[in-house]
Amino acid sequence: MGTSAEQNVQAGQPAPDFALQDEEGKAVRLSDFRGKRVVLFMYPRDNTPGCTAEACDFRDNMERIRQCGAVVLGLSTDNADSHQKFKKKHNLPFPLLVDDDAETAKAYGAWVQKNMFGRKFWGIERSTFIIDEQGELVRIFRKVRVKGHVDEVIDVLNAL
């Protein structure tokens, strides 16, 4: 993996606010969730094997996450139509945010240069950000490995 397009945010800092649309075109702001914990997971592409496994793991553990007082938000650069199909196909119970210009991914340091088969390109690095009730980043997971990741997230939520 390569370098990030922007400076990486750090745990202990305020989470960069954003105003994006979800898969239904509804406006979603991070600041709307003050008073709740937020699990913001950024993923490269709808309906790819790793991204599908990750989204379904969050889906399958929503009750455990809710018991921690948290909400889940997914984010990629895919468009609303792609997100709608992905959400419906896999019965995902959380908003999927459209970051079509990658500005939010850049603000969080998750927009990185990748290299696949010798071809360099920019894309989202699978990352998860846990944000507390006051809007502060409490934990950042970068280069996420899908297997076991949701359990790691829940462990952090339980420790808060």
C-alpha positions in Angstrom: 0.0 0.0 0.0 1.1 3.5 -0.5 0.8 7.0 0.9 -2.2 8.8 2.1 -3.6 11.8 0.2 -3.9 13.8 3.5 -2.5 13.9 6.9 -3.7 11.0 9.0 -6.0 11.8 11.9 -5.1 10.5 15.3 -7.0 9.0 18.2 -7.7 11.7 20.8 -8.6 14.3 18.1 -12.0 15.5 17.1 -13.3 13.3 14.2 -13.6 15.4 11.0 -17.2 16.3 10.5 -18.9 15.4 7.2 -22.1 16.0 5.4 -22.8 13.2 2.9 -25.9 11.5 1.4 -26.8 8.0 2.2 -28.1 5.4 -0.3 -31.5 7.0 -0.3 -30.3 10.6 -0.8 -30.9 11.6 2.8 -28.3 14.0 4.3 -26.2 12.5 7.1 -23.8 14.6 9.2 -21.5 13.1 11.8 -22.6 15.8 14.2 -26.2 14.4 14.0 -24.9 11.5 16.1 -23.5 13.5 19.1 -24.5 11.7 22.2 -24.0 8.3 20.5 -20.9 6.3 19.7 -20.3 5.9 16.0 -18.5 3.1 14.2 -17.6 4.5 10.8 -16.2 1.8 8.5 -14.7 2.8 5.2 -14.5 0.1 2.5 -13.2 0.0 -1.1 -16.2 -1.3 -3.2 -19.8 -2.5 -2.9 -20.3 -6.2 -3.7 -16.7 -7.3 -3.6 -15.9 -10.3 -1.5 -14.0 -8.6 1.3 -16.4 -5.7 1.5 -19.4 -7.9 1.5 -18.0 -10.1 4.3 -17.2 -7.0 6.4 -20.6 -5.4 5.9 -22.4 -8.7 6.7 -20.3 -9.1 9.8 -21.4 -5.7 11.0 -25.0 -6.7 10.1 -24.8 -9.9 12.0 -23.5 -8.2 15.1 -25.8 -5.1 15.1 -27.5 -6.1 18.4 -24.2 -6.4 20.2 -23.1 -3.0 18.7 -26.4 -1.4 19.7 -26.0 -2.7 23.3 -22.7 -0.7 23.4 -24.7 2.4 22.6 -23.2 2.7 19.1 -24.5 3.2 15.5 -22.8 1.9 12.4 -22.1 3.9 9.2 -20.6 2.4 6.1 -18.8 4.6 3.5 -17.3 4.1 0.1 -17.0 6.1 -3.1 -19.7 4.1 -4.8 -22.8 6.0 -5.9 -26.3 5.8 -4.2 -27.6 3.3 -6.8 -24.8 0.9 -6.1 -25.3 1.4 -2.3 -29.0 0.7 -2.6 -28.4 -2.6 -4.4 -25.7 -3.6 -2.0 -27.8 -2.8 1.0 -30.9 -4.5 -0.3 -29.0 -7.6 -1.5 -27.4 -8.2 1.9 -30.2 -6.7 4.1 -27.8 -4.2 5.7 -29.4 -2.3 8.6 -27.2 0.8 8.6 -26.7 3.7 6.2 -24.2 3.5 3.4 -22.7 6.9 2.8 -21.7 8.2 -0.7 -18.2 9.8 -0.6 -18.1 10.2 -4.4 -15.3 12.9 -4.3 -13.4 11.0 -1.6 -13.2 14.1 0.5 -14.3 12.4 3.7 -11.9 9.5 3.1 -9.1 12.0 2.5 -10.0 13.9 5.7 -9.7 10.6 7.7 -6.5 9.6 5.9 -8.1 6.5 4.3 -7.6 7.7 0.7 -4.4 6.0 -0.3 -2.4 5.1 -3.4 -2.7 1.4 -4.1 -0.8 -0.9 -6.4 -2.5 -3.9 -8.1 -0.8 -6.0 -10.8 1.7 -3.2 -11.3 -1.0 -0.5 -11.8 -1.1 2.4 -9.3 -4.4 4.0 -8.4 -6.1 5.8 -5.6 -8.7 4.2 -3.5 -10.1 3.7 0.0 -8.0 1.7 2.4 -10.3 -0.5 4.5 -10.4 1.4 7.8 -12.7 1.7 10.8 -13.0 4.7 13.1 -14.6 4.6 16.5 -16.0 8.0 17.6 -17.2 8.7 21.1 -20.4 10.6 22.2 -18.5 13.9 22.1 -17.3 13.4 18.5 -13.7 12.4 19.4 -11.8 9.7 17.7 -11.1 7.0 20.3 -9.7 4.2 18.1 -8.6 3.9 14.5 -8.1 0.6 12.7 -6.2 0.9 9.4 -5.5 -1.9 6.8 -8.4 -3.9 8.4 -8.4 -7.6 8.1 -12.1 -8.6 7.9 -11.9 -11.9 9.9 -12.4 -11.1 13.5 -12.6 -7.3 13.0 -16.1 -6.7 14.3 -15.2 -8.5 17.5 -12.2 -6.1 17.9 -14.6 -3.2 17.4 -17.0 -4.5 20.0 -14.2 -5.0 22.5 -13.2 -1.4 22.1 -16.8 -0.2 22.5 -17.2 -2.3 25.6 -14.0 -0.8 27.1 -15.2 2.8 26.7 
